[in-house]
Amino acid sequence: MPSSKRQFGDKGEKEAEEFLRSNGYKIIERNYLCPKCGEIDIVAAKIEGRFFTKTAVLVFVEVKTIKGDGTDLTAALAAQNVHYSKQQRLIRTAKHYLLDKKIPASTPWRIDVVLVILNDAEKLIKIEHLESAVWGR
């Protein structure tokens, strides 16, 4: 049986997945694991652009779940958990995913962070989506 910490994180990932779907993202995969690099919580696709210039973008999503009251301070605390070494791991894992799945090098991609804030009863308080939160390929 998963630990309570893992169950809490899974709840946040489920909330993030529903949020992304409701905002036009297609979920491709959950919990992609590269033993040497790390894990990507959610891999999704999003169609961006207007009219004739629409492009499919591959989006790697790191989900951070925290208990709080939904204030900006709570969100800032969750965002701090995506520190420099975590960002580097996410970039390495995303690159590994691209190679592993034979995604063409021309495919645009980015790494987003979704902050999920739950109350003490683990009910959703707030979700913040930080697009292109990790960069430095």
ZIBELFEN-V904943 format. One line per field, one symbol per residue. phi: phi as a letter, one per 20 degrees, with the letter a starting at -180 (. if undefined). psi: psi as a letter, one per 20 degrees, with the letter a starting at -180 (. if undefined). burial: I if it has 16 or more other ideal C-beta (glycine too) atoms within 10 Angstrom, else O. A space follows every 50 residues. Layout:
phi = ???
psi = ???
burial = ???
This chain:
phi = .fffffffffffffffffffgfdnedfebclfddgedqcdfcdcccecoc ledfcedecededddberdnfffffffffffefgffffffffffffggfg elfgffffbbddcdedddefemefdaccddflfdbpf
psi = pqrhgghgghgghggggggggikjqppgqqlppohhgbqpgpprqppqaq dikppppppppppopqpajjrhgghhgghhimrghgghgggghghggggg jlpqhipqrrorpppppqahjkqpgqppooqlhprk.
burial = OOOOOOOIIIIIIOIIIOIIOOOOIOIOOIOIOIOOIIOIIIIIIIOOOO OOOOOOIIIIIIIIIIOIOOOOOIIOOIIOOIOOOOIOIIIOIIOIIIOO OOOOOOOOIIIIIIIIIIOOOOOOIIIIOIOOIIOOO
